[in-house]
């Protein structure tokens, strides 16, 4: 019900780049992720609460994918049953 939709997934020089559309009930519309090995290099949200999404991206840069999933999974925004951080966790889950 709140799943993300993978729209791109490629590996270049050991860097995995994947893009996802969010489920449509959160403020962000797309999440772009770069992963090297099991470590998140970069996350970029399209739309959403700019300060919050930049903060999330800055905090998880350099974090292990598994750790980010554990921290972000299940975060609920305004009773929607999901959130921009939860959408990121769902995207990351689909990559492991």
Secondary structure, 3 states (H helix, E strand, C coil): CCCCEEEEEEEECCEEEEEEECCCCCCEEEEEEEEECCEEEEEEEEECCHHHHHHHHHHHCCCEHHHHHHHHCCCCCCCCCCCHHHHHHHHHHHHC
